[in-house]
């Protein structure tokens, strides 16, 4: 009998995480192991890492899980393909955010139990890149902190299908200037920390030129 790894996760955070990670999933058929979300749970941890990358950008989300009695305490690593994630989103539509959803992994498949449906999905049978190796470990020169509303409005204003963005700061006391094609947004950060004042550098998200090549 295949080793089964089962735990509970709330529907709301799971749905939000999948929607957040979908833009980071690769559509490169030559690298199928990047065509989904990597589920990583370390032994006896109560936090699961959900990771997606297309080789140019990387996103890591951390969600709490519930390992109840009779559930497993070991480690887990599995890649769930994007099509399966789309089906899971459809299954969870209308499910209350706090509703616990059972996820059960075997060596090759994911089984999911919702209040109204059950699903079975084949995992991608390949190794995910060593994503931790591309997350910068050195302290940044400074860290910019924006309020949620500031960040949302700035990104909404800069949203475009062409060109890119350029972030500029004259010094740690100046406004943040974000330039895009035919657009300019100036934001006053809530905080800017500089070396010596920095206690812990956030590493939830990271963008690299080619993540797989560096891992």
Helices and strands as residue ranges (DSSP letters): E 5-10, H 11-22, G 29-34, E 36-41, E 47-53, E 57-64, E 76-81, H 82-92, E 100-105, E 109-113, E 118-122, G 131-134, E 142-145, H 148-158, E 165-168, E 176-180, E 183-187, E 191-194, E 205-207, H 211-214
